[in-house]
Amino acid sequence: MSEEVILNKIESLRRCVERIETKTPADVTELIEDVDLQDIIVLNLERAVQLCVDIGLQIIGECDLPIPDTMSETFRKLAKENIIDPDNAESLIRAVGFRNTAVHAYQEIDWNIVFTIITTHLKDFRTYVRSILKYNDRYHC
């Protein structure tokens, strides 16, 4: 059952990243000027981060590890257990910071940072998924 849950969440994550990629503008000016585009991209980034957390919590629960107190701690714990790479954990921790800003202080979003995220850091989500799938194939708690 758990593997199915994880695979469904991975598929949802894939769709979020794909949606961001199809909507990524050629330059930051277009993003700054298009409120609808901003909403589509930010919503999918928020979802992508949340899905990564959910996947991590599913694995942590299966392994009977203590549940993390924060979203960021989820990735630290996965790295400590050698489920994901520490660099990937740090990237996802920064993504949690972005997600928190987007959810709680939307008006403070720096669209230049968002543009950098969507043009250079979507690979972090793919790296995470590869690590999770590799872990799922080799180990089960």
Buried (B, 14 or more C-beta within 10 A) or exposed (E): EEEEEBBEBBEBBBBBBEBBEEBBBEEBEEBBEBEEBBEBBBBBBBBBBBBBBBBBBBBBEBBEBEEBEEBBBBBBBBBEBEBBBEEBBBBBBBBBEBBBBBEEEEEEBEBEEBBEBBBEBBEBBEBBBEBBEEBBEEEEE
